[in-house]
Amino acid sequence: MAEAVNGEIFKGVPCVRLSAGRYTAVISPLYGASVWRLRDEELGIEVFRYSEKVSAKQIDKAREIWGLPTLYLPNRFDGGLLKTSDAEYHLPVNEVKLGNHIHGWVHKRAHDVEECRTDGEKAVLVTSFTHSEKDEMYSCFPIDFKITYIFELSDEGLRQTVRLENKSSKKLPVSICTHTCINAPMTDGGSLKSLRLRVPVGERCELDGRCLPTEKLLPLDTKDRRYKSGAMRPVLHTISNDMYTAETGELDGEPFYGVVVTDKNTGYRVCNEVSKEYRFWNMWNDRGHNGYFCPEPMTAMINCSNLSLSPDITGYQELSEGGCFECSQRFFTKK
């Protein structure tokens, strides 16, 4: 029986707990509607980076590297500049070392709970954040918009749908990503050495020393093909912004648009299926020795609005007033 509990105290913070099938999820509307925990209770799989010892205060200091935070606008914009078809915006340079704006601010805002309910064997949570003149970022990004997250937990796993709506007469840039922090090891008592990551990559997006695209798309080399074959070890070595175009792979002989993490010792898998709006994968693991790694699905390239490449290549989109953009993904486990 599915269950949805709003206001349950988790790490001292009111959160929402969803339960359905063998899965339990904890989501924190106050902390950007990030998924703080997703667990397969039956198989003993901790999907997202999680620690009993880590406090809410510690998570708050580094929201991008715990659980499943959703980012708008994700990754880097050169010098904070964001050019749309009808304006220029200058976001604060919060990555001072490289001179970029990084990751936006939506994941740092409290979200409203619009729905928390069960629907048969499914638990549902809907949260939203509305950006308006009340927000401190409005002075540099004066575009009214609403972003809504729909979480659905069932025996098929956790599905997240992101809906972005333009409430302004200005063009609204579209780029969305989740900074997906996969726990390492992912199985209770598991081994880091047994983890393997498969990503259906197409071409490598070359980045410069400031982690910005050079606008060159390169053929896959030997290392890149390890992602495609599923031979990539995602931890115990450094992976720093390996960015690729996305292709369709396979799962158990069927077409699959997403990534698969396998624990070779048990055969257990964590699968992340994404909608076709996610056109890129960016891999990062925080030097590889911190208990997690991030296969990040992105709807658009890094620095997308400022590139000279066609939007057909970069994935960059804009919404007119009243326009809406949606993308979705699902996390589930398999034996």
C-alpha positions in Angstrom: 0.0 0.0 0.0 1.4 3.4 -0.9 1.8 6.1 1.7 2.5 9.9 1.5 3.3 11.7 4.7 3.8 15.5 4.7 5.7 17.1 7.5 7.6 14.0 8.8 10.7 15.2 10.7 13.9 13.9 9.0 17.2 15.1 10.2 15.3 17.7 12.2 13.6 19.1 9.1 9.9 18.7 8.0 10.1 16.6 4.9 7.8 14.4 2.8 8.1 10.6 3.0 6.8 8.5 0.1 6.5 4.8 0.3 5.3 2.4 -2.4 6.3 -1.2 -3.2 9.8 -1.9 -2.0 10.8 1.8 -2.3 11.0 4.6 0.3 11.8 8.2 -0.7 12.4 11.3 1.5 12.0 14.7 -0.2 12.7 18.1 1.3 10.5 20.9 0.0 12.3 23.4 2.2 15.6 22.5 0.7 14.8 23.0 -3.0 12.5 19.9 -3.2 15.7 17.8 -3.4 15.3 14.0 -2.9 17.3 13.4 0.2 16.9 9.6 0.1 15.7 6.9 -2.2 16.0 3.4 -0.9 15.1 -0.1 -2.1 14.3 -1.7 1.2 14.1 -5.2 -0.2 17.4 -5.3 -2.0 19.2 -3.0 0.4 20.1 -0.4 -2.3 20.8 3.2 -1.3 20.3 5.0 -4.7 21.4 8.5 -3.9 24.3 9.8 -1.7 23.2 9.4 1.9 24.7 9.2 5.3 22.9 8.8 8.7 25.7 10.9 10.2 25.3 13.9 8.0 23.1 16.7 9.3 20.6 18.9 7.5 23.0 21.8 8.2 25.8 20.0 6.4 23.6 19.2 3.4 22.5 22.9 3.3 26.1 24.0 2.9 26.6 21.7 -0.2 23.1 21.1 -1.6 24.5 20.1 -5.1 26.3 17.0 -3.7 23.6 15.2 -1.7 20.7 13.2 -3.0 18.9 14.4 -6.1 19.0 18.2 -6.4 17.4 19.7 -9.5 19.1 22.7 -11.1 17.9 25.6 -13.1 20.0 27.1 -14.7 22.5 24.3 -14.5 26.3 24.2 -14.8 28.4 27.1 -16.0 27.8 30.4 -17.8 30.9 32.3 -18.9 31.5 35.3 -16.7 27.9 35.0 -15.5 26.6 36.2 -18.9 23.4 34.7 -20.2 22.3 36.0 -23.6 18.7 35.3 -24.8 17.2 36.4 -28.1 15.7 39.6 -26.5 18.0 40.4 -23.6 21.3 39.9 -21.7 21.4 38.9 -18.1 24.4 39.1 -15.8 24.3 36.4 -13.1 26.7 36.6 -10.1 30.1 34.9 -10.6 29.9 32.3 -7.8 32.6 30.0 -9.2 35.3 32.6 -8.7 38.3 30.4 -9.5 37.0 29.8 -13.1 35.1 33.0 -13.5 31.7 31.5 -14.1 28.2 31.5 -12.7 27.3 27.9 -11.7 24.1 26.0 -11.0 21.5 28.8 -10.6 19.5 29.3 -7.4 16.2 27.3 -7.6 17.7 24.4 -5.6 18.4 26.9 -2.8 14.8 28.1 -2.5 12.0 26.7 -0.4 9.3 25.1 -2.5 5.6 25.0 -1.9 3.8 21.7 -1.5 0.9 21.7 -3.9 -0.2 18.1 -3.5 0.8 15.2 -1.2 -1.4 12.2 -1.8 -1.7 8.5 -2.7 -3.3 7.2 -5.9 -3.8 3.5 -5.5 -0.4 1.9 -5.3 1.3 5.2 -6.1 2.5 8.0 -3.8 2.5 11.5 -5.3 4.1 14.8 -4.3 3.9 18.0 -6.3 6.1 21.0 -5.3 6.7 24.4 -6.9 8.8 27.5 -6.8 7.7 30.8 -8.3 10.4 33.3 -9.2 9.2 36.9 -8.9 10.3 40.3 -7.8 10.3 39.1 -4.2 13.5 37.0 -4.9 16.9 38.5 -4.4 18.0 37.2 -7.8 15.3 39.1 -9.6 17.5 42.2 -9.8 19.8 40.3 -12.2 17.2 37.9 -13.7 13.9 39.8 -13.9 11.8 37.1 -15.5 8.8 35.7 -13.7 8.6 31.9 -14.0 7.2 28.9 -12.2 9.0 25.6 -11.9 7.0 22.5 -10.7 8.3 19.1 -9.7 6.0 16.1 -9.8 7.3 13.0 -7.9 5.5 9.7 -8.3 6.7 6.6 -6.3 5.4 3.2 -7.2 6.7 -0.3 -7.6 8.2 0.9 -10.8 10.5 3.3 -8.9 10.6 7.1 -8.6 9.5 9.2 -11.5 10.2 13.0 -11.5 8.6 15.3 -14.0 9.9 18.9 -14.2 7.6 21.6 -15.6 8.9 25.1 -16.4 6.4 27.9 -17.2 7.2 31.4 -18.4 5.1 34.0 -16.6 6.8 37.0 -18.2 6.7 38.8 -21.5 10.5 38.2 -21.8 11.9 35.1 -23.4 12.7 32.5 -20.7 15.9 30.4 -21.3 15.5 26.6 -20.9 18.2 24.4 -19.4 17.5 21.8 -16.7 19.6 19.2 -15.1 19.7 17.0 -12.0 23.0 16.8 -10.2 22.4 13.1 -9.7 24.5 11.9 -6.8 24.6 8.1 -6.9 25.7 6.5 -3.6 29.0 4.5 -3.7 28.8 1.8 -2.8 25.1 1.6 -3.6 24.4 -1.8 -2.0 24.5 -2.3 1.8 28.0 -3.6 2.6 29.0 -3.3 -1.1 32.4 -2.7 -2.7 33.5 0.4 -4.5 35.6 -1.7 -6.8 32.6 -3.7 -8.0 30.7 -0.6 -9.4 30.5 -0.1 -13.2 28.7 2.7 -15.1 27.2 2.4 -18.6 26.2 5.6 -20.4 25.0 5.6 -24.0 27.3 8.4 -25.2 27.5 9.7 -28.8 30.2 12.4 -29.2 32.4 14.1 -26.6 31.8 17.8 -26.0 35.2 19.2 -25.7 35.7 21.6 -22.7 38.4 24.2 -22.1 40.3 24.8 -18.9 37.4 26.8 -17.5 35.0 23.8 -18.1 33.3 25.7 -21.0 32.6 24.1 -24.4 35.1 24.8 -27.2 32.1 24.1 -29.5 34.0 21.0 -30.9 32.3 17.7 -30.9 34.9 14.9 -30.9 34.7 11.2 -31.8 34.9 8.8 -28.8 38.4 7.6 -27.8 39.2 4.5 -25.8 38.3 6.0 -22.5 35.0 7.3 -23.8 34.0 3.9 -25.1 34.3 2.5 -21.6 31.2 4.5 -20.8 29.4 3.1 -23.8 30.3 -0.5 -23.1 29.6 -0.3 -19.4 33.2 -0.9 -18.3 33.7 2.5 -16.7 34.5 2.4 -13.0 32.8 5.5 -11.7 34.9 6.0 -8.5 38.4 5.5 -7.1 39.8 7.8 -9.8 39.0 11.3 -11.0 36.2 12.0 -13.4 35.9 15.7 -14.0 33.2 17.0 -16.4 33.2 14.3 -19.1 30.4 15.7 -21.2 28.8 13.8 -24.1 25.8 13.9 -26.5 23.2 11.3 -25.5 22.2 8.2 -27.5 19.8 5.3 -27.0 21.4 2.3 -25.3 19.9 -1.0 -24.1 18.7 -2.7 -21.0 18.1 -6.4 -20.9 18.0 -6.5 -24.7 15.5 -3.6 -25.0 16.1 0.0 -26.1 16.9 2.2 -23.1 17.5 6.0 -23.0 19.4 6.3 -19.8 22.3 5.1 -17.7 22.8 1.9 -15.7 25.0 1.4 -12.7 25.9 -2.2 -11.9 27.3 -3.8 -8.7 29.3 -6.7 -10.3 29.4 -8.7 -7.0 25.6 -8.9 -6.6 24.3 -8.1 -10.1 22.1 -5.5 -8.7 21.5 -2.4 -10.8 20.4 1.2 -10.5 18.8 2.5 -13.7 18.1 6.1 -14.6 15.8 6.4 -17.6 15.4 9.9 -18.9 13.1 11.6 -21.5 14.4 12.6 -24.9 14.5 16.3 -23.7 17.7 15.3 -21.9 20.2 15.4 -24.7 23.5 15.4 -22.8 25.3 13.5 -20.1 27.9 15.1 -17.9 30.0 12.9 -15.6 31.7 14.0 -12.4 32.8 12.3 -9.2 34.4 14.8 -6.9 37.8 13.2 -7.2 36.4 9.7 -6.8 36.9 9.1 -3.1 33.9 10.8 -1.5 31.3 8.1 -1.6 29.4 9.2 -4.7 29.5 10.0 -8.4 27.3 12.1 -10.7 26.0 11.0 -14.1 24.1 14.2 -14.8 21.4 14.4 -17.5 21.2 17.9 -19.1 18.7 19.3 -21.5 21.3 21.7 -23.0 25.0 22.1 -23.2 27.1 24.0 -20.7 27.0 27.8 -21.4 24.3 27.0 -24.0 22.8 30.4 -24.5 26.1 32.0 -25.3 27.4 29.5 -27.9 27.5 30.2 -31.6 26.4 26.6 -32.4 22.8 26.0 -33.6 20.2 25.3 -30.9 19.7 22.0 -32.7 23.1 21.1 -31.5 23.2 22.8 -28.1 19.7 21.8 -27.0 19.1 25.4 -25.9 15.5 26.6 -26.0 13.5 29.6 -25.0 9.9 29.9 -23.9 7.6 32.8 -24.9 5.0 34.1 -22.4 2.7 31.4 -21.3 5.0 28.7 -22.7 5.7 25.5 -20.9 8.6 22.9 -21.1 8.5 19.5 -19.5 11.1 16.7 -19.0 11.0 13.6 -16.9 13.2 10.8 -15.6 12.7 7.6 -13.6 15.0 5.8 -11.1 14.5 2.1 -10.4 16.5 -0.9 -9.3 16.9 -4.4 -10.9 18.4 -7.7 -9.8 
